[in-house]
Each structure stands twice: as C-alpha cells, then as structure tokens.
Amino acid sequence: MKIHHWGFLLLMLCTALVMGRSDSESGRDESPAHQGSAKLVFFQRGAPYHPAVDVVVRSEKGRPLIATTARGPWLVVSLPEGWYTVRAQRESGQVRNARFRVESGQRQEVSLRFVRGH
C-alpha cells in the first residue's frame, strides 16, 4: 500500500488496509465494528470473484489515497466524508472506474462489474 498523504488520512488508510485485507482475503462478512465507510465490490456475472484486482482510490482533487490489491470479492475502506474515485484493474488489463461519495454515519457500496473474456 502506498500512502501519498500523511496526517489524519494516514490513520484512516492504515485502518482501511487492515480491514480490507482481512475481510477481502477471508471472504467473510464484516462485523459492525469493521464496516468502514465504503465497500468496493468486484464481480463478473456468472463467474467467481477476481482473485487479484489492483485498486486505487483518489480524493476529489485526484490525489491517490489508497493503492493496493484486493484479494477477494470486496475491499472495505474507511474514508472521511467527501467525494472519491476508484480505479480497479484486473490482471488482463480490463479497467473499471467509479465515483462515489462518503457521508457521515453511512456506508457506501460501490460495485465494479467486469466483462467476461476481457
């Protein structure tokens, strides 16, 4: 994981890495204490989840905040309120992008659907 911004976001991003990897790698449901502010879901209709998706989450201003590899069907992250973009790339090079907003007290779920055969 690369962290490009220090301070408050450092704590939030470290939390995101730990929560995302444990939940993503195990494929289990998260407990309420580990729900995070956003759940990024990677899928392909009629196929199992993608075992390795490179993920970059950027701030509204385009600054990279999280860069990691999701090793399961989802990645749970904790981010402060605001707008974000996520870029997910499969090993095949296929890319999906999404823009989402995190609001206080709410969990945002972002689904990124990949196309079979690409």
Backbone bond lengths (Angstrom), bond angles and torsions (degrees), N, CA, C in turn:
res aa  C-N    CA-C-N  psi(-1)  N-CA   C-N-CA  omega(-1)  CA-C   N-CA-C  phi
1 M - - - 1.449 - - 1.517 108.70 -
2 K 1.304 117.52 132.85 1.454 122.43 177.43 1.517 107.96 -106.12
3 I 1.314 115.99 133.59 1.456 120.34 177.61 1.516 107.29 -115.40
4 H 1.328 116.12 123.29 1.453 121.80 -175.98 1.519 112.70 -104.88
5 H 1.289 118.13 -4.67 1.457 121.87 -178.38 1.520 108.08 -138.20
6 W 1.330 116.48 130.10 1.465 120.14 -176.03 1.509 110.69 -98.89
7 G 1.305 117.28 -173.62 1.458 122.33 178.40 1.513 112.05 87.46
8 F 1.317 115.37 -137.01 1.465 121.89 -177.18 1.516 111.87 -57.40
9 L 1.334 116.83 -41.06 1.459 119.09 -178.30 1.519 112.19 -66.36
10 L 1.320 118.16 -27.49 1.468 120.91 178.17 1.526 109.78 -57.91
11 L 1.311 117.21 -48.21 1.462 120.82 178.54 1.525 110.53 -61.61
12 M 1.331 117.22 -45.14 1.460 121.05 -179.12 1.533 111.10 -63.09
13 L 1.316 117.15 -40.87 1.457 120.46 -176.99 1.523 111.80 -72.45
14 C 1.306 116.94 -36.55 1.466 119.21 176.72 1.526 109.54 -63.20
15 T 1.309 116.28 -40.10 1.461 120.70 176.31 1.518 110.07 -62.18
16 A 1.334 116.61 -42.48 1.464 120.65 179.88 1.518 111.23 -62.06
17 L 1.308 117.51 -42.03 1.463 120.82 -179.30 1.522 110.87 -62.40
18 V 1.321 117.17 -47.54 1.456 120.64 -178.68 1.521 110.45 -64.33
19 M 1.330 117.36 -47.56 1.460 120.28 -178.48 1.522 110.73 -66.52
20 G 1.312 117.65 -43.63 1.456 120.44 -177.44 1.508 112.63 -64.26
21 R 1.308 117.62 -43.07 1.455 119.76 -178.21 1.512 111.80 -69.55
22 S 1.328 117.81 -44.09 1.462 117.79 -177.19 1.527 110.60 -66.65
23 D 1.330 118.09 -44.04 1.455 120.37 -179.97 1.518 111.36 -71.29
24 S 1.320 116.27 -42.44 1.455 120.65 -175.90 1.519 111.18 -67.49
25 E 1.319 117.27 -43.75 1.458 120.04 -176.72 1.523 111.77 -70.53
26 S 1.300 116.76 -35.12 1.458 118.44 -177.00 1.526 112.00 -84.59
27 G 1.349 116.35 -25.71 1.448 119.86 -177.60 1.520 113.22 73.80
28 R 1.326 118.04 12.25 1.466 120.11 -178.44 1.524 110.10 -90.56
29 D 1.317 115.48 162.45 1.457 120.53 176.18 1.519 108.91 -70.14
30 E 1.335 114.75 147.71 1.452 119.31 -179.93 1.512 110.66 -83.06
31 S 1.312 116.82 147.40 1.456 120.69 173.70 1.527 107.51 -77.89
32 P 1.338 118.37 161.49 1.464 120.44 179.81 1.519 112.93 -55.86
33 A 1.319 117.58 -31.55 1.461 120.41 -179.22 1.522 112.33 -71.28
34 H 1.332 118.06 -14.84 1.459 121.14 -176.54 1.524 111.91 -122.53
35 Q 1.314 117.25 32.85 1.454 119.54 -176.23 1.514 113.79 -77.12
36 G 1.325 120.04 -26.97 1.452 121.35 -179.04 1.518 111.47 66.49
37 S 1.325 115.92 179.03 1.462 120.25 -178.61 1.519 112.36 -98.92
38 A 1.341 116.99 -15.17 1.464 120.04 178.46 1.522 109.84 -147.72
39 K 1.318 114.82 140.72 1.463 121.43 176.17 1.528 106.72 -119.67
40 L 1.318 116.69 116.52 1.454 123.09 179.87 1.522 107.64 -96.70
41 V 1.323 117.14 121.63 1.462 122.66 -174.36 1.525 109.10 -113.20
42 F 1.338 116.90 129.64 1.460 123.11 -178.57 1.520 108.46 -115.19
43 F 1.332 117.18 124.79 1.462 118.33 -177.11 1.520 111.81 -152.11
44 Q 1.304 113.48 167.27 1.466 123.51 174.17 1.513 106.17 -141.79
45 R 1.304 117.43 125.24 1.461 121.19 -177.39 1.527 110.62 -56.92
46 G 1.340 115.78 130.71 1.460 121.47 176.38 1.509 115.08 74.75
47 A 1.328 117.35 16.19 1.467 119.97 -179.33 1.530 108.94 -140.38
48 P 1.324 116.06 157.34 1.465 118.81 176.59 1.533 110.01 -67.15
49 Y 1.296 115.69 167.75 1.462 119.56 179.79 1.532 111.30 -61.75
50 H 1.312 114.59 162.40 1.466 120.74 179.42 1.520 109.20 -84.83
51 P 1.341 118.19 125.75 1.456 120.73 -174.30 1.520 114.60 -71.62
52 A 1.317 118.88 -18.43 1.461 120.68 -179.61 1.523 109.26 -151.41
53 V 1.319 116.00 109.37 1.455 121.94 177.06 1.521 107.24 -122.81
54 D 1.337 116.46 121.84 1.462 120.55 176.23 1.518 108.57 -77.07
55 V 1.328 116.07 129.79 1.462 121.95 -172.88 1.529 109.72 -126.34
56 V 1.340 115.06 133.80 1.463 121.03 172.52 1.520 107.35 -129.50
57 V 1.335 116.28 124.30 1.462 122.23 175.54 1.523 106.73 -107.46
58 R 1.328 115.19 129.28 1.472 121.13 -178.68 1.526 110.70 -119.31
59 S 1.327 114.66 150.84 1.463 120.97 175.98 1.518 109.64 -70.85
60 E 1.316 116.46 172.29 1.467 121.61 178.66 1.526 111.34 -58.65
61 K 1.321 116.39 -29.95 1.471 121.01 179.89 1.523 112.44 -85.91
62 G 1.342 117.09 0.90 1.461 120.73 176.61 1.513 115.21 92.18
63 R 1.310 117.83 4.87 1.464 121.69 -179.77 1.530 109.46 -77.35
64 P 1.345 117.99 126.87 1.480 119.86 177.59 1.525 110.50 -65.87
65 L 1.331 116.38 128.52 1.461 121.98 179.84 1.523 112.16 -110.23
66 I 1.320 116.90 -38.24 1.463 122.10 -179.90 1.523 107.91 -133.89
67 A 1.317 115.92 131.87 1.471 121.99 173.26 1.521 106.42 -136.81
68 T 1.338 116.28 112.03 1.458 120.61 -175.76 1.524 109.62 -154.65
69 T 1.307 116.40 177.39 1.458 121.92 175.00 1.526 108.38 -115.06
70 A 1.330 115.80 122.62 1.468 121.02 175.91 1.522 107.40 -80.07
71 R 1.310 117.20 128.07 1.460 121.81 -176.75 1.527 112.11 -108.01
72 G 1.301 115.47 24.89 1.461 120.79 -179.87 1.511 109.73 -161.27
73 P 1.322 117.57 -169.25 1.456 120.57 -174.41 1.522 114.94 -73.55
74 W 1.331 117.70 -12.65 1.452 119.26 178.51 1.523 111.03 -151.08
75 L 1.334 112.85 165.97 1.452 121.83 176.62 1.519 106.47 -136.82
76 V 1.321 117.68 123.34 1.458 122.73 179.70 1.524 107.72 -100.70
77 V 1.338 115.82 128.87 1.466 120.96 -178.80 1.516 110.16 -128.92
78 S 1.318 116.13 152.92 1.463 122.26 175.27 1.519 107.71 -112.51
79 L 1.312 115.25 118.87 1.456 122.14 -178.60 1.523 109.23 -132.42
80 P 1.328 117.50 149.35 1.465 118.94 175.01 1.534 110.00 -71.13
81 E 1.328 116.27 168.45 1.459 120.50 178.99 1.527 110.61 -54.53
82 G 1.341 115.08 144.32 1.461 119.30 176.36 1.515 111.91 146.18
83 W 1.327 115.07 -178.76 1.460 122.73 178.85 1.524 109.45 -98.16
84 Y 1.331 115.39 143.44 1.463 122.40 -178.14 1.518 110.08 -141.07
85 T 1.323 115.75 159.95 1.460 121.06 169.26 1.521 107.16 -122.45
86 V 1.321 115.17 147.90 1.460 120.69 176.67 1.520 107.63 -125.55
87 R 1.319 115.12 138.96 1.466 122.39 175.19 1.519 106.53 -122.01
88 A 1.323 116.10 123.20 1.463 121.69 179.72 1.522 108.21 -119.55
89 Q 1.325 116.32 132.27 1.464 120.72 -178.38 1.516 110.58 -131.60
90 R 1.347 115.01 128.11 1.469 121.44 176.05 1.520 109.66 -80.41
91 E 1.329 114.92 166.22 1.466 120.55 177.59 1.524 111.71 -58.63
92 S 1.330 117.44 -29.01 1.468 122.19 -179.82 1.526 112.15 -72.47
93 G 1.327 116.69 -10.83 1.455 120.85 -178.47 1.520 113.63 99.26
94 Q 1.337 117.03 -9.95 1.464 120.79 179.51 1.530 109.30 -64.94
95 V 1.333 115.95 133.19 1.464 122.00 -175.21 1.520 110.86 -120.50
96 R 1.313 115.59 141.87 1.460 122.56 172.64 1.529 107.20 -129.84
97 N 1.334 115.76 140.20 1.462 122.79 179.42 1.515 109.39 -125.69
98 A 1.326 116.05 150.71 1.463 120.87 175.98 1.522 108.57 -152.55
99 R 1.315 114.84 151.76 1.463 121.97 174.53 1.523 106.37 -113.76
100 F 1.321 117.13 138.00 1.458 120.16 -179.71 1.514 110.85 -147.39
101 R 1.330 114.08 162.27 1.461 120.91 -179.33 1.519 109.77 -121.09
102 V 1.306 116.08 135.82 1.461 122.86 174.21 1.520 107.54 -102.43
103 E 1.336 115.21 127.93 1.459 121.30 177.53 1.518 109.20 -118.54
104 S 1.306 116.46 148.70 1.454 122.41 -178.11 1.526 111.38 -57.12
105 G 1.330 115.94 130.43 1.450 121.51 175.54 1.520 115.05 77.85
106 Q 1.329 117.61 1.71 1.457 120.56 -179.39 1.524 109.61 -122.87
107 R 1.318 114.83 149.06 1.462 120.13 177.37 1.523 108.48 -106.51
108 Q 1.303 115.98 126.74 1.455 122.29 179.42 1.521 108.92 -95.80
109 E 1.331 117.27 131.00 1.468 120.30 174.30 1.520 108.11 -109.07
110 V 1.326 115.84 126.92 1.458 122.69 -177.92 1.528 107.82 -117.54
111 S 1.327 116.76 119.09 1.467 121.43 -179.37 1.513 109.97 -102.81
112 L 1.331 115.69 128.63 1.456 122.41 178.11 1.519 108.03 -118.28
113 R 1.342 116.16 108.04 1.449 121.97 -175.07 1.524 110.02 -96.93
114 F 1.324 115.51 125.63 1.446 121.81 176.57 1.524 109.69 -95.77
115 V 1.325 116.54 154.01 1.462 122.54 -179.83 1.513 109.14 -94.73
116 R 1.319 115.73 135.37 1.462 121.72 -179.57 1.533 110.41 -63.46
117 G 1.327 114.38 140.38 1.466 120.34 175.06 1.514 115.42 85.26
118 H 1.305 117.58 4.65 1.464 119.61 178.38 1.492 111.12 -112.01
